[in-house]
């Protein structure tokens, strides 16, 4: 007996099939995600398959996957939100590059952490079933060669329509209009902007200089983290439209916007990173924001630590009330 379409679609998305699809994704070289991102994806898929998808919150994921304790605060530690965005992009790339023919698609809808399992075949079947019967069948008497077909009746001419006059009349008229415009004014002036954009747009924006972070303690990993954190901050700050990121030593450029200097230092003791960061107002040298970050480097890659801390620094700087009074970075 052939199963019905609804039963077949349900069978394709049974827990065992979803787990097989998850294993296929994790084994693919096109799924670009770090080890902790893979643990994150496995955890939320298993929780959803076990019926606990509605309980997937940032706090539970942070404790189960990232080793945070019960005092975890998602507002001050955006590790779960950052990892969810990274896995969304990795899944999109996988299905775009090599997974477009997979029967099951795993996605993480924005606004939550519970994954969604869907089948492309089910969607196409639903579209066919929703189409009116008249669109899927030819009307009687309109098949080619039948008496009701216009082109099949000898001696009957097709009526002249307005669109039949458009091509022979409209196209020559269009070229004639272009020729007249070319005689009055060069055609390039119509295709290019008549005015150059103002060059002073960036002068009113807030300027920020990310100075090289100092590596204390003389360890190699501390020096690598100091350089990597400064590079990550520059990359993330450049995505903020209201900012102009200046190279170190260029803070003296004459512009009308506010100027800030971002400074920091790193110290690695064993497996623990101590990071001190401060933001200084270039006008009077006042410290408008400062914070300290401590991270356990065990089971964490250098890139993950740099990306997480840089994102948290940008978030705290942009929401600082004291900074907004001196010159907002938003």
N, C-alpha and C positions, 0 to 999 in steps of 0.2 A: 504494500500500500504506500502511495506517495504521500508524505506529510504535507499538511497545509502550509501556506506561506508564513503565517504568523507563528506556527509551531517551529518551522525551520529557523526563522529569525531568532526565536527565543533560545533554541538549541545552540546557535552559534555564540550566544553571549552567556552561556552557563559559566559558573566560576572556573571550571577546569579549562575551558577555552580561553577565558580572560587571562588566566595564569600562564598558559602557553604563549599568548601574545606578549605578555609582560616579559617572559624569558627571551622571546625573540628580539624584543627591543633592547633589553639589557646586553644581549650578546652581539648586537650589531655595532660595527665600528663607526657607523654614521650617527649613533646616539652619543653626542658629546656632552658628558656630564661627569663631574667628579664622584668619588666614592660616596661621599655623604649625600649627594644628590640622588644617587641610585638607591641608597637606604631610604631616603625620603619617599621616593616613588613607590618602592616596594611596600612601605608601611601604609601609605594612604590607600593603595589598591587592596591590600589584605584587609584593612579595617572596613573598607566599603563592602567587600565581598562577604564579610562576616556580619553585615547589617549594622555597623557602627559608623556609617558615613556622616550622619548628622552630628556626631560627637567629635568630629575632626576640627579642633580649634588650635590656634597658634600655641597655646600653653601646653596642651597635651603632646603636640608634635615636637616642641622644643625639648620636653623632658624625655620622650621616648626615643628620639632620633639624634638630637644634638647634645644630650647629656646635661641640659640645664636643670636647676633645682626648682623647688616649688615656688620660689620667689621670683620666677621669671616674669618680666614685664615686656610685653610686645611693643609698647611705645618707645622704650629706651633701647631695646635689643631687636632690630628688625631681621634677624637671621632667617626666620621662617618665611617671611614675605619675600626676601631676596631670593631664597632657594626656590620658592614656588615659581617666581618669574623666570628663573633660569631653566627650570625643568619644562615650563610651558614652551619656551623657545626651543629647547632641545627636542621636544616631541614634535613640534611643528616642522623642524628641519628633517627629522627622521622620516615623517610621512611624506614630505615633499621630495626627498632624495631617493629613498628606496622602499618606503612602506606604503606607497599609494595603492598597491594591489592587495594589501592585507585585508582580511575579512572583518577584523575588529579594530576600531580606532579608539585609543585611550587619550582623553584630553582632560585638562584641569580648568574648568570654567573660571573666569575672573570673578572675584568677590567671595571666594571660598576656597577650601582645600580638598573637598571631596571630588574624586575623579569621575568622569562620565564615559560610559562605554557605548559605542554606537557602531552600526554596520552600514557601509555604503550601499550594499545590495538591498537592505531593507528600505532605505530612502528612495532608491530608484523604483522599487516595486510599488511603494506608496504613491509615487507620482503617476505611474501608469494606471493604478487602480482609481485614482482620483480624477482621471481624464474622462470627460463625457463620452458616452458610447458613440455619439455622432462623429467624434474626432478620430476614433479608431477604426471606423468602417467607411467604405465608400457608399455614397447614396445610390440607390438603384436607379438605373437609367443614365448614370454619369460615368460609367466605365468607357474606356476608349473603344470606339466602334459601335456603341449603342446609339439608338436614335435620339436620346435626349442630350447627347454631347454636342456642344456648339461646333467644334471643329470636325465632328463626324458627319454633319449633314451637308450634303452637296448643294451648292447654289445659295447657301446662306452666308452672307458676309458678316464679319464681326463689326459691331458699331464703333465708330470713331470716338475716341475718348480724349479728354483734355490733356492727359499726360502724354498722349502720343505726339502732341505738338510741342512739348516742353523741350525735348532734345534738339530738334532742328531749329527752333527759334531762340531758346534760352541760352544755349552755349555761344552762338555767335554774338548775341547781345552782351554777354558777360565779357568776352574778349574785347569787344568794342569799347566797353566802359573802362577796362583796364588800359587800353591804348590812350584814351582821352586823359586819364589821370596821369599816365606817364609823361604826356606832353606838358601838362601843367606843373607837375612837381615830380621829382624822381621817386620811383616806386619804393626805394629803400626807406624813405622818410615815413612811409605808412607802415612799414614792417618793424621799424626800430623805435624805441622810446624817444619822444620828442625832447625830453629833458633828462639830464643825468641825475641819478639819485643823489641826495645830499650826502656829503662825505663826513658830516659831523655827527652821524647817528651814534657812533660808539663813544663819542666824547662825553655824553651825558650818562653813560652806564657806570655802574659800580666796578671799580678795578680791584683786582686781588692778585697778590704775588704769593705763590707757594714756594717758600724758601726750602732749600735742602734740609731734611731732618738730620739732627745730630745723633750718631750712633754711640751710645755710652757702653762701657764695659769691654770694648775691644773684641767682641765675638763676631764671627763671620755672619751668622744668622741675623744678629742685630743690625749689622750694616746692610744686609740684603733687605730686611724689613723696612729700614729707614728709607732706602731708595725706592722700594716698591710702593710704599704708602704715599710718598710724595707724587709718584707717577700716577697712581690711582686717583688721588685727589684732583690732579690737574685734568685728567680725562673726564671725571664726573662734573667738575665745575664748568668745563667748556660746554656742557649740555644745557646749562642754565642761560636762558635768553638774555636776562638782565645783567649778565656779567661779562667783563673782559678780563681774561686771564693773561697776566704779563709774565714774561720770563724773569728770573731773578736778576737783579741789577738794573731793571728798566722801570722802577717805581718813580723815577724822576720825570717821566714823560708828562708834558704839559697838557692836561685835559681838565674838563670841568667836573667830572664825576668823583665820587668818594673813592678813597684808596685804603686798602687793608692789606696787612702782611700776615700770612699763616705760617706759624713756626711750630716745631715739635722736636721731640727727642725720644729715642727708643733705648730700652735696656732689657736684655734677655738674661734671666737668672734661672738656670736649669731648663725647665720646660715652660716657664711663665714669662710672658711679655708684659712689660710695663711701658705704657705710652703716655706722654704728656703733650698736649696740643693747646695752643693759645692763638687768639686772633687779636691783632694790634691795629688800632686806628692810626693810619699813616699821617694824619693831620697833627695830632698832639702826642702820639706815642702811648696812649692809654690802652690798657688791655680790656677789650669789650667782651671777650668770652674766653673761657679756658675750661679744660676737662682732662680727666685722667682715665685711661682704659687699661684694664688688666685682662689678659687672655691666656688660657691654658693651651699650649701649642701641641699637646699630645693628640694624636689622631686627627690633626688638622693640617691641611696643606698651606704653604705660604700664600698662594694666590687666594685661597678662600678667606684666610685671615685678613689679608689686605683689602679685598673687596668688601667684606662685611664691615670692617672698622671704617673704611672710607665712606661707605653709604651712611653709616650712623653719624659720622662727623658732619656731613653735608646736611642731614636732616636736623641735627641740633643747631647748627649755625643758622639755617634758614628760619628756624622758629624762635630764635633768641630775641626776647623783648628788648634787651639792652642794645643788641646790634641793630634792631629795627629803628631804634631811636637815633642811632648814629648814621645809619644808611643801610637800608634793607638789601639783602641779597636775593629777594624774591623777584 
